[in-house]
């Protein structure tokens, strides 16, 4: 069978990496040889089937030209050794480097954009690389509309999958715990979340905010919580490979991002029946999974008052929260991993 090669910077604890781990494990179960080719690190935070090969072609370059040239050399060596593989480039730079490294080598390529495409700086280079792919996999229709028509023609929208082994919704009294799972970086706007929680917490002192994730803003966010005098109620939990178990019985999940592709943590919270609040942010990923006030709550980007009100409504209306839980969990059936994996292979012409 054709070897599938996922290409991305590393396998640190992000949403794209989680999706790649799910697909890689699913495809080896179906008999496909699978390699994950990392070009800017060697982290593998998510569990992988022992049959999944991990190849490290380089480290983070920091803009260093020599490191990038060595990376290309290693990637080209890999593609020469694995002629006729099918490249699944799950990052813009993965597509760019793969087009250069595999030049003249008979490897097919599928590219996938995993974030808001408007935020990428080198759009011309990226679009040229995507143009060399047979298919461009996007997460939402809003993403598709961003790209020029010549790329839209080869674009397909495939949503993120739900792990079919994920826990069924919790039954019983939920913990007085609000959770967020995201890297601590500006895009995720944890500052908004902490500000809104501070307002919410004034009338709901029994609640805690648990923030899962690591990143450069942790110090500033800790200081913010201290200045708001809620540092005892805001717990920074770091990265957890078992985060689904950690949040399963929580009162609510909050995504406060300014923009997203699709948050896998949000999808997993929905699937486990945790009531979800999300900003209705570009590029429409939350809107694709959540019907407002039916399967979750959508709030305007950057709106502290709306976010605090949404928390209050879930905390004070158990029947409403229960409805969100039941309706949100329906994503398990709609976006199950086997169904989404079938679609990806079909678009790649492999089934």
FENCORMO-V991461 format. One record per residue. RES is the residue in three letters. PSI is psi in whole degrees, -180 to 180 (NA if undefined). Layout:
# FENCORMO-V991461
res=RES psi=PSI
res=RES psi=PSI
This chain:
# FENCORMO-V991461
res=UNK psi=154
res=UNK psi=134
res=UNK psi=133
res=UNK psi=129
res=UNK psi=108
res=UNK psi=132
res=UNK psi=125
res=UNK psi=165
res=UNK psi=-56
res=UNK psi=-175
res=UNK psi=40
res=UNK psi=179
res=UNK psi=64
res=UNK psi=175
res=UNK psi=-42
res=UNK psi=-43
res=UNK psi=-37
res=UNK psi=-42
res=UNK psi=-44
res=UNK psi=-42
res=UNK psi=-43
res=UNK psi=-49
res=UNK psi=-45
res=UNK psi=-46
res=UNK psi=-39
res=UNK psi=-43
res=UNK psi=-36
res=UNK psi=-31
res=UNK psi=-29
res=UNK psi=1
res=UNK psi=1
res=UNK psi=137
res=UNK psi=132
res=UNK psi=132
res=UNK psi=141
res=UNK psi=115
res=UNK psi=112
res=UNK psi=134
res=UNK psi=1
res=UNK psi=36
res=UNK psi=175
res=UNK psi=19
res=UNK psi=140
res=UNK psi=82
res=UNK psi=-27
res=UNK psi=146
res=UNK psi=136
res=UNK psi=142
res=UNK psi=142
res=UNK psi=-17
res=UNK psi=-12
res=UNK psi=120
res=UNK psi=135
res=UNK psi=122
res=UNK psi=129
res=UNK psi=117
res=UNK psi=-2
res=UNK psi=178
res=UNK psi=173
res=UNK psi=132
res=UNK psi=-28
res=UNK psi=26
res=UNK psi=1
res=UNK psi=121
res=UNK psi=-40
res=UNK psi=-40
res=UNK psi=-41
res=UNK psi=-39
res=UNK psi=-40
res=UNK psi=-38
res=UNK psi=-48
res=UNK psi=-40
res=UNK psi=-45
res=UNK psi=-40
res=UNK psi=-41
res=UNK psi=-40
res=UNK psi=-42
res=UNK psi=-47
res=UNK psi=-34
res=UNK psi=-38
res=UNK psi=-26
res=UNK psi=53
res=UNK psi=145
res=UNK psi=14
res=UNK psi=167
res=UNK psi=113
res=UNK psi=125
res=UNK psi=92
res=UNK psi=104
res=UNK psi=38
res=UNK psi=151
res=UNK psi=-47
res=UNK psi=-29
res=UNK psi=-38
res=UNK psi=-44
res=UNK psi=-51
res=UNK psi=-36
res=UNK psi=-39
res=UNK psi=-44
res=UNK psi=-45
res=UNK psi=-31
res=UNK psi=12
res=UNK psi=127
res=UNK psi=-3
res=UNK psi=133
res=UNK psi=69
res=UNK psi=134
res=UNK psi=161
res=UNK psi=137
res=UNK psi=129
res=UNK psi=149
res=UNK psi=125
res=UNK psi=127
res=UNK psi=9
res=UNK psi=-175
res=UNK psi=112
res=UNK psi=-19
res=UNK psi=-15
res=UNK psi=-3
res=UNK psi=134
res=UNK psi=-44
res=UNK psi=67
res=UNK psi=-37
res=UNK psi=-48
res=UNK psi=-45
res=UNK psi=-47
res=UNK psi=-36
res=UNK psi=-41
res=UNK psi=-44
res=UNK psi=-32
res=UNK psi=-26
res=UNK psi=-14
res=UNK psi=152
res=UNK psi=-36
res=UNK psi=147
res=UNK psi=113
res=UNK psi=123
res=UNK psi=163
res=UNK psi=-23
res=UNK psi=162
res=UNK psi=-33
res=UNK psi=-38
res=UNK psi=-46
res=UNK psi=-42
res=UNK psi=-21
res=UNK psi=-37
res=UNK psi=155
res=UNK psi=158
res=UNK psi=-37
res=UNK psi=-25
res=UNK psi=-32
res=UNK psi=-31
res=UNK psi=-28
res=UNK psi=5
res=UNK psi=143
res=UNK psi=146
res=UNK psi=118
res=UNK psi=116
res=UNK psi=167
res=UNK psi=149
res=UNK psi=161
res=UNK psi=128
res=UNK psi=120
res=UNK psi=-11
res=UNK psi=7
res=UNK psi=151
res=UNK psi=146
res=UNK psi=159
res=UNK psi=142
res=UNK psi=139
res=UNK psi=125
res=UNK psi=-169
res=UNK psi=121
res=UNK psi=153
res=UNK psi=150
res=UNK psi=65
res=UNK psi=126
res=UNK psi=134
res=UNK psi=150
res=UNK psi=138
res=UNK psi=104
res=UNK psi=154
res=UNK psi=146
res=UNK psi=80
res=UNK psi=163
res=UNK psi=-39
res=UNK psi=-36
res=UNK psi=-14
res=UNK psi=54
res=UNK psi=-24
res=UNK psi=-44
res=UNK psi=-44
res=UNK psi=-45
res=UNK psi=-40
res=UNK psi=-46
res=UNK psi=-40
res=UNK psi=-37
res=UNK psi=-42
res=UNK psi=-46
res=UNK psi=-40
res=UNK psi=-21
res=UNK psi=-33
res=UNK psi=5
res=UNK psi=63
res=UNK psi=-18
res=UNK psi=-11
res=UNK psi=148
res=UNK psi=155
res=UNK psi=120
res=UNK psi=118
res=UNK psi=115
res=UNK psi=130
res=UNK psi=162
res=UNK psi=162
res=UNK psi=175
res=UNK psi=-15
res=UNK psi=4
res=UNK psi=-45
res=UNK psi=-45
res=UNK psi=-37
res=UNK psi=-38
res=UNK psi=-41
res=UNK psi=-39
res=UNK psi=-47
res=UNK psi=-38
res=UNK psi=-44
res=UNK psi=-32
res=UNK psi=-1
res=UNK psi=37
res=UNK psi=19
res=UNK psi=-27
res=UNK psi=-19
res=UNK psi=-8
res=UNK psi=111
res=UNK psi=125
res=UNK psi=111
res=UNK psi=-5
res=UNK psi=-165
res=UNK psi=138
res=UNK psi=122
res=UNK psi=-10
res=UNK psi=34
res=UNK psi=-29
res=UNK psi=-40
res=UNK psi=-34
res=UNK psi=-32
res=UNK psi=-3
res=UNK psi=-41
res=UNK psi=24
res=UNK psi=159
res=UNK psi=-35
res=UNK psi=158
res=UNK psi=137
res=UNK psi=130
res=UNK psi=118
res=UNK psi=21
res=UNK psi=151
res=UNK psi=-30
res=UNK psi=156
res=UNK psi=160
res=UNK psi=-92
res=UNK psi=130
res=UNK psi=116
res=UNK psi=-33
res=UNK psi=-38
res=UNK psi=-45
res=UNK psi=-44
res=UNK psi=-38
res=UNK psi=-45
res=UNK psi=-48
res=UNK psi=-31
res=UNK psi=4
res=UNK psi=15
res=UNK psi=123
res=UNK psi=131
res=UNK psi=136
res=UNK psi=133
res=UNK psi=145
res=UNK psi=143
res=UNK psi=68
res=UNK psi=158
res=UNK psi=143
res=UNK psi=44
res=UNK psi=11
res=UNK psi=-45
res=UNK psi=-42
res=UNK psi=-29
res=UNK psi=-26
res=UNK psi=-22
res=UNK psi=128
res=UNK psi=120
res=UNK psi=128
res=UNK psi=12
res=UNK psi=-56
res=UNK psi=0
res=UNK psi=-177
res=UNK psi=131
res=UNK psi=133
res=UNK psi=153
res=UNK psi=146
res=UNK psi=131
res=UNK psi=5
res=UNK psi=97
res=UNK psi=-44
res=UNK psi=-42
res=UNK psi=-38
res=UNK psi=-44
res=UNK psi=-38
res=UNK psi=-40
res=UNK psi=-43
res=UNK psi=-44
res=UNK psi=-42
res=UNK psi=-43
res=UNK psi=-41
res=UNK psi=-34
res=UNK psi=-6
res=UNK psi=84
res=UNK psi=-37
res=UNK psi=-42
res=UNK psi=-45
res=UNK psi=-39
res=UNK psi=-38
res=UNK psi=-42
res=UNK psi=-42
res=UNK psi=-50
res=UNK psi=-43
res=UNK psi=-37
res=UNK psi=-37
res=UNK psi=-12
res=UNK psi=-15
res=UNK psi=-21
res=UNK psi=-41
res=UNK psi=-38
res=UNK psi=-38
res=UNK psi=33
res=UNK psi=147
res=UNK psi=-44
res=UNK psi=-38
res=UNK psi=-45
res=UNK psi=-37
res=UNK psi=-40
res=UNK psi=-44
res=UNK psi=-40
res=UNK psi=-45
res=UNK psi=-38
res=UNK psi=-46
res=UNK psi=-29
res=UNK psi=-5
res=UNK psi=31
res=UNK psi=1
res=UNK psi=NA
